[in-house]
Amino acid sequence: MGSPSFWAHWAWAAATAVIGFIFASLLLVQYIERRKPHQLAWFVGFLFYALAAAMEAYSQYAGNWDHTVYRFYIVIAASLVGFLGLGSVYLSVRKKIWGHLFLAYTLIIMALFFHGVFTTHLITSKLVAGITVSGQPLGPEGTFPRAFSMLLTIPGSLLLLGFSFISALRFWRKKEYRYRVWANILIIAGTFVIAGSGSMVSSGHPEGLYPAEMIGAVLLLWGFLKAGSLKKGAEVIQKKRVAESKVTA
């Protein structure tokens, strides 16, 4: 099964960063082509994902967390979940005002969190060498600014999972859009993989975090790319209509 040092090697996080940057570029190309707000939100989320993974790789390679790197890391690591959830809101809700409102909420909380993280005194003893993904260096749980991390991750995760479940149920009855069901299953699976690995880290078992992040990133991006458009299903329906019109003609 391999030693803990192998599963916690910096190369895993570096590979995740490379994959994340590639995936972010694919989402950016989608946005440039279609100009859909959910694609832009997912691009920002995956860009943050890649940057966070790069910072993890750096800390693991160096054997310690640079204070400035950690401050940036903890903010974008929490914020990326908010942007992934934001993309789901834009994709699933017809009235874009709800997406705009959650975007405003995310940016405000992110700004307050950023200010708090860069003005608070870090608990140096909690900045252990290598993996430190929790907010322990910011202070006790529930205190400012550490509590602001949950104000980004919890709503973002609930929106991402909630709309994925709803979308899967909605498209299950439509054969032409069945691919959207599997897209949402991939998103749900990726979210649970990442959340599960994060829970293991919190319980003192960080060894499988980096491989799980890489697997979770692949599942999420695969799902996002499949779910991001209704064009495929619409083309199938159009072809059926054309075929039926030729038969009845």
C-alpha positions as CSV (number, residue, x, y, z in Angstrom):
1,M,0.0,0.0,0.0
2,G,3.0,2.3,0.3
3,S,4.4,4.4,3.2
4,P,2.7,7.6,4.5
5,S,5.7,9.6,3.1
6,F,4.9,8.3,-0.4
7,W,1.2,9.4,-0.2
8,A,2.2,12.7,1.3
9,H,4.9,13.5,-1.3
10,W,4.9,17.0,-2.7
11,A,4.8,15.6,-6.3
12,W,1.1,14.6,-5.8
13,A,0.1,18.2,-5.0
14,A,2.3,19.5,-7.9
15,A,0.5,17.1,-10.3
16,T,-2.8,18.3,-9.0
17,A,-1.7,21.9,-9.6
18,V,-0.7,21.1,-13.2
19,I,-4.0,19.3,-13.8
20,G,-5.9,22.2,-12.2
21,F,-4.3,24.8,-14.4
22,I,-5.1,22.7,-17.6
23,F,-8.7,22.3,-16.5
24,A,-9.0,26.0,-15.6
25,S,-7.8,26.9,-19.1
26,L,-10.5,24.5,-20.6
27,L,-13.2,26.2,-18.6
28,L,-11.9,29.6,-19.7
29,V,-12.1,28.5,-23.4
30,Q,-15.7,27.4,-22.8
31,Y,-16.5,30.8,-21.3
32,I,-14.9,32.7,-24.2
33,E,-16.9,30.6,-26.7
34,R,-20.3,30.7,-24.9
35,R,-20.1,33.6,-22.4
36,K,-22.0,31.8,-19.7
37,P,-21.5,33.0,-16.1
38,H,-21.3,29.5,-14.6
39,Q,-18.3,28.7,-16.8
40,L,-16.5,31.9,-15.6
41,A,-17.3,31.0,-11.9
42,W,-16.1,27.5,-12.3
43,F,-12.9,28.8,-14.0
44,V,-12.2,31.0,-11.0
45,G,-12.9,28.1,-8.7
46,F,-10.5,25.8,-10.5
47,L,-7.9,28.5,-10.9
48,F,-8.0,28.8,-7.1
49,Y,-7.9,25.0,-6.8
50,A,-4.7,24.9,-8.9
51,L,-3.1,27.7,-6.9
52,A,-3.9,26.1,-3.6
53,A,-2.4,22.8,-4.8
54,A,0.8,24.6,-6.0
55,M,1.1,26.2,-2.5
56,E,0.7,22.8,-0.9
57,A,3.4,21.4,-3.1
58,Y,5.7,24.2,-2.2
59,S,5.2,23.8,1.5
60,Q,5.7,20.1,1.3
61,Y,8.8,20.4,-0.7
62,A,10.2,23.1,1.6
63,G,9.2,21.2,4.7
64,N,7.5,24.3,6.2
65,W,4.8,26.8,5.6
66,D,6.0,30.3,4.7
67,H,3.7,32.7,6.7
68,T,2.7,34.8,3.6
69,V,2.1,31.7,1.5
70,Y,-0.1,30.3,4.1
71,R,-2.2,33.5,4.5
72,F,-2.9,33.5,0.7
73,Y,-3.5,29.7,0.7
74,I,-6.1,29.6,3.5
75,V,-8.2,32.3,1.8
76,I,-8.2,30.9,-1.7
77,A,-8.6,27.3,-0.4
78,A,-11.9,28.4,1.2
79,S,-13.0,30.8,-1.5
80,L,-12.7,28.2,-4.3
81,V,-15.6,26.2,-2.8
82,G,-17.7,29.4,-2.9
83,F,-17.0,29.9,-6.6
84,L,-17.8,26.3,-7.5
85,G,-21.1,26.6,-5.7
86,L,-21.7,29.9,-7.4
87,G,-21.3,28.2,-10.8
88,S,-24.0,25.7,-9.9
89,V,-26.4,28.6,-8.9
90,Y,-25.8,30.3,-12.3
91,L,-26.3,27.0,-14.2
92,S,-29.4,25.8,-12.4
93,V,-31.4,28.9,-11.5
94,R,-33.1,30.8,-14.3
95,K,-33.2,34.2,-12.5
96,K,-29.6,35.3,-12.6
97,I,-30.2,37.8,-9.7
98,W,-29.7,34.8,-7.3
99,G,-26.3,34.2,-8.7
100,H,-25.4,37.9,-8.6
101,L,-26.5,38.0,-4.9
102,F,-24.4,34.9,-4.0
103,L,-21.5,36.4,-5.9
104,A,-21.8,39.6,-3.9
105,Y,-22.0,37.5,-0.7
106,T,-18.9,35.5,-1.7
107,L,-16.8,38.5,-2.5
108,I,-17.7,40.4,0.7
109,I,-16.9,37.4,2.9
110,M,-13.7,36.7,1.0
111,A,-12.6,40.3,1.4
112,L,-13.3,40.3,5.2
113,F,-11.6,36.9,5.5
114,F,-8.6,38.2,3.5
115,H,-8.3,41.3,5.8
116,G,-8.6,39.2,8.9
117,V,-6.0,36.6,7.8
118,F,-3.5,39.3,6.9
119,T,-3.9,41.3,10.1
120,T,-4.0,38.5,12.7
121,H,-1.0,36.9,14.4
122,L,-0.4,33.4,13.3
123,I,0.1,30.6,15.8
124,T,3.5,29.5,14.7
125,S,3.4,26.1,16.5
126,K,0.4,25.1,14.3
127,L,2.3,25.8,11.1
128,V,3.8,22.3,11.0
129,A,6.1,21.2,8.2
130,G,4.2,20.0,5.2
131,I,0.5,19.5,5.3
132,T,-1.5,22.2,7.1
133,V,-4.8,22.7,5.5
134,S,-6.9,23.6,8.5
135,G,-7.3,27.1,10.0
136,Q,-5.7,26.2,13.3
137,P,-2.8,28.7,12.8
138,L,-5.5,31.5,12.7
139,G,-6.7,30.8,16.3
140,P,-9.4,28.7,18.1
141,E,-12.4,27.4,16.1
142,G,-15.2,29.8,15.9
143,T,-13.1,32.9,16.3
144,F,-12.3,35.7,13.8
145,P,-11.0,35.3,11.1
146,R,-11.0,31.5,11.2
147,A,-14.8,31.3,11.3
148,F,-15.1,33.1,8.0
149,S,-13.7,30.0,6.2
150,M,-16.9,28.2,7.1
151,L,-19.0,31.0,5.7
152,L,-17.5,30.2,2.3
153,T,-17.0,26.5,2.4
154,I,-20.4,25.4,3.9
155,P,-22.7,27.5,1.6
156,G,-20.5,26.6,-1.5
157,S,-20.6,22.9,-0.7
158,L,-24.3,22.8,0.0
159,L,-25.1,24.6,-3.2
160,L,-22.7,22.5,-5.3
161,L,-24.1,19.2,-3.9
162,G,-27.8,20.4,-3.7
163,F,-28.1,21.6,-7.3
164,S,-26.1,18.6,-8.5
165,F,-28.7,16.2,-6.9
166,I,-31.6,18.3,-8.2
167,S,-30.2,18.4,-11.7
168,A,-29.6,14.7,-11.7
169,L,-33.2,14.0,-10.8
170,R,-34.5,16.6,-13.3
171,F,-32.6,15.1,-16.3
172,W,-33.1,11.4,-15.4
173,R,-36.5,11.4,-17.1
174,K,-35.1,12.9,-20.3
175,K,-33.1,10.4,-22.3
176,E,-31.5,13.0,-24.5
177,Y,-30.1,14.8,-21.5
178,R,-29.1,11.6,-19.6
179,Y,-25.4,12.6,-19.9
180,R,-26.2,15.5,-17.5
181,V,-27.2,12.9,-14.9
182,W,-23.8,11.3,-15.1
183,A,-22.2,14.7,-15.1
184,N,-23.8,15.6,-11.8
185,I,-22.9,12.2,-10.3
186,L,-19.3,12.9,-11.2
187,I,-19.5,16.3,-9.5
188,I,-21.1,14.8,-6.4
189,A,-18.4,12.0,-6.3
190,G,-15.6,14.6,-6.6
191,T,-17.0,16.7,-3.9
192,F,-17.3,13.8,-1.5
193,V,-13.8,12.6,-2.2
194,I,-12.3,16.0,-1.4
195,A,-14.6,16.5,1.6
196,G,-13.7,13.0,2.9
197,S,-10.0,13.6,2.6
198,G,-10.4,16.9,4.4
199,S,-12.2,15.2,7.2
200,M,-9.3,12.7,7.5
201,V,-6.8,15.5,7.8
202,S,-8.9,17.1,10.5
203,S,-8.8,13.8,12.4
204,G,-5.0,13.6,12.2
205,H,-4.6,11.4,9.1
206,P,-3.3,13.6,6.3
207,E,-1.4,10.9,4.3
208,G,-3.9,10.5,1.5
209,L,-4.9,14.2,1.1
210,Y,-2.9,14.9,-2.0
211,P,-3.9,11.9,-4.1
212,A,-7.5,12.5,-3.1
213,E,-7.3,16.1,-4.2
214,M,-6.0,15.0,-7.6
215,I,-8.8,12.4,-8.0
216,G,-11.4,14.8,-6.8
217,A,-10.2,17.5,-9.2
218,V,-10.5,15.1,-12.2
219,L,-14.0,14.0,-11.2
220,L,-15.2,17.6,-10.7
221,L,-13.8,18.9,-13.9
222,W,-15.0,15.9,-15.9
223,G,-18.5,16.6,-14.5
224,F,-18.3,20.3,-15.1
225,L,-17.3,19.9,-18.7
226,K,-20.2,17.5,-19.3
227,A,-22.8,19.5,-17.4
228,G,-21.9,22.9,-18.8
229,S,-24.0,22.8,-21.9
230,L,-27.4,21.6,-23.1
231,K,-26.2,21.8,-26.7
232,K,-25.6,18.0,-27.0
233,G,-29.1,17.1,-25.9
234,A,-30.7,19.8,-28.0
235,E,-28.9,18.5,-31.1
236,V,-30.2,14.9,-30.4
237,I,-33.7,16.2,-30.1
238,Q,-33.4,18.3,-33.3
239,K,-32.1,15.3,-35.3
240,K,-35.1,13.2,-34.1
241,R,-37.5,15.9,-35.2
242,V,-35.9,16.1,-38.6
243,A,-36.0,12.3,-39.0
244,E,-39.7,12.2,-37.9
245,S,-40.6,15.0,-40.3
246,K,-39.0,13.0,-43.2
247,V,-41.0,9.9,-42.3
248,T,-44.3,11.7,-42.1
249,A,-43.7,13.8,-45.2
